[in-house]
Amino acid sequence: MDDEQRRQVSAFLRKGMWFGQLPEVTQARILDRSVVRSYRKGQAVTREGDPPLGLSVLLAGRLWLVQHVGTEREHLVHVVEPGFWFGELAVLTGRPAAVTMVARTPARALCLPRQAFEETADQDPRFYRAVVQLAMGRYALALRHISESHRLAAEGRLCAVLADRAEMRRWDRPDEKPVCLTLSQDELARLVGLSRQTLNGLLQKLQKERLVQLSFRCIRVLDLAGLRRRP
């Protein structure tokens, strides 16, 4: 990165809760050792079974995280927006990637390669602990999602998915109030496991109750606690 690009990337990442709380010396090490990678629409960032790529953060564009069930079915796990860090579990464990990540638009990401990650972690135990905390936070959300997907009816699953996404978005953009989830209804329907028609009806109901506000490709979460309280 040249000096101007580094300045812009640093300013963008410091807005996020996770990177922003790291010591400045650790932030500088990450930026010094990272590379910016560009992806065209439809290009795979990583595939299931690939060796660890590194610790990365999306700078621009949108990614889909998908898992393949059997030989044909593709399950949408998450829609990644700028500011989202990924790859933390793979670099911590050395295990192959568990999901496939595909660019849904032209995208750019900052990547701290695995070897550079290990060098940084060796020099700064606080950085390693921060990455562990990031991974454990995501793990806790994943466990809650698995539990909720089995025991909740359609409306409850929708509220849980919206609340989980809003919580993750707050980590990346704590200054964004209210949280805006730039999800299409097709993406959200796939995440929740509902038809578009059923989803639209439930979203309209949540909007009438002032839990969310709907606009073009954006769902504003007005009452996160209210979504969490729904059965």
N, C-alpha and C positions, 0 to 999 in steps of 0.2 A: 504493500500500500504506500502511496505517496503521502506527504504530510497532510494535505487537505483531506484526502479520503480517510486517513486515520482520525483526523479531528472529527469529521462527520460521524464516522462509525462509533467513536468513543462517546460522543454526545448522545447518540441514539441509544446505545446500550446502557448508559448511566441512568436513563429514564426508567429502566426495568429494576424491579426490586432485588432480583438475585445478583446481577452484575453490579448494581449500584452500591450494594452493601459490602462488596469486596474491598480490601485495602488498595489504595492507589498503586502501590508497587506491584500487587498481583494483577490488577487491571492492565498495567503497562506490560507485564510479562506475557499475558494472554494476547494482547494486540501485537506485540513484537514477533510472536511465534506463529500467529495465525495467517491464513491465506483466504482471500475472497474467491469463491467459486461461483460461476454462473451456470444456469441450467435453462434449456429451452423447454417450451411447453410440451408435456408428454414424456420428458426425459426422467429416468429413474435416478434419484439421488443415491439410494441404496436399495438393495433387494434382500428379502428374507434369506438368511444363510450366509450373507456376505461377511467378511471379517470386519472388525470394528473400524469405522471410518475416522472417528475422532469426536470431540465435543464441538457441536456446531450450534449456530443461532441463525434463524432466518432474518435477513435484512430487508428483503423486498419480495413480493409475489405471494403465492399460495401453494401449499403442499397438501397432498392427501397421504395419510398413513393408512395402509390397508393390510389386512391379513388374508391369506388364501385358505379356505376351509375345503379340504378335499382337493379335487383337481379342477373344479369349475367355479365354485362360489367365492366371490370376493366380498369381504366384510370391511366396511369403512370404520376405522377406529377413531380417527381424529382429523379435523381440518386445521392445518397449521397456518397461523398468521404471523406477520413480522414481529420480532421480539421473542419468539418462542425458542427455547434451547432444547436440543435433542441430542441423542447419542450418549447420554450420561451413563446409562446402565451398561452399555456395551464396553465403554472404556474402563469402567470400574471392574467388570467381571472378566473381560477378554472374550466373552461369548459372542457368537455370530449374531447378526441383526435379527430381531424377532418379527419385524414388520418391514414392508416395502414402502418406500417413500417416493412419491411421484409428483413432479411439478405440474400443477394445474394451470399455471400461467408462466411466462418467463420469470425466473426467480434468481435471487442472489443470496448466498449464505456465507457467513464467516466460519471457518473451520480451524480448530486447534487439533492438528493431527495427533494420533495416538502417542507417538514417541514424544512429541512436544508436551502433550498432556502429562505423561509420566515424569518428564524432567521438571515441569512446573510443580507437580504434586510433591516430588522429592524435595524441592527447594522450599516449599511453603505448605506445611501441614494444614494451615487454615483453609487453603484452596481445596485440598482434598476433602476436608470436612464439609465445606460448602457444597461440593458436588454430591457427596453422600446425602446431605440434607435435601438437595434438589431431587435426587433419585427416590428417596424415601417418601417425600411429599407426593410425587407422582404415583408411587406404589400404593400409598394409602387411598388416593383417589380411585385408582384402578380397582382395588378391593371393594370399595364402596359401590362403584359402578356395577361390578359383578353381582353383588348382593342385591342391589336395587333392581337390576334387570330381571331377576328371578322372582322377586316377591311383590313388585309393584304393578298395578294396572297401567293402562296406556297413559293417562294423564299424569300419574305419579312418575312414570319413566321420563316423560317429556320434561317435567319440572326438574327432576334430578339431573338430566343431561344439561339443561340450560344453566342450572346452578353450578354444576361442575365446570362447565366451560367459562362461566363468568368468573369463578374463583381463579382458574388458571390465567385468565386474561388480566385479572388484578395483579397477579405476580409480575406479569410482563409490562403492564401499563397502569401503575397505581394512581396516576393522575387523571385517568380517563373516567369521568363521571357524567352520566351513568355509563356502565360498561356497554360497548357496542360489539355484538357478535356478528361478523360479516358472513353469515351463513345463508345460502339459498335454501328454500323450503325443500328442494330435492335432497340436498346434503343432510339437512336436519332429519328428514324422514328416514334416510338410510341409517343415520346414527341411532335413532330411537327405535327403528324397526316398525314403522307405521306407513300406511298409505298416505299419499299427498292429501287426499280428501279428509281423512281422519285428522291428520296433523293440522290442516288449515282450520278446522272447526275448533280444535283445542286451543290453538294460538289465539283465535278470535275471543275465546272465553277468557283466557289469561289477560288479554289486552283490556277487556271490559272490567276486569277486576284490578286493573292498574298494576299488575305484576310485571308486564312487559309492554313495550311500544313497538309496533311493527312499521317498518319503512322498507324501501327498495334495498334488498340484499343486506339488511341490517336489522337485528333484533336487539333493542335496548333493554337491558335488565334493570327495571326500576326498583324492584324489591327482592333482593337476593334472599333475605331471611324469610320472606313470605313464600318464595319458591321452596325453600328447605322445609317449611312447615306443612306443605301439602302431603297428604297420605299417598 
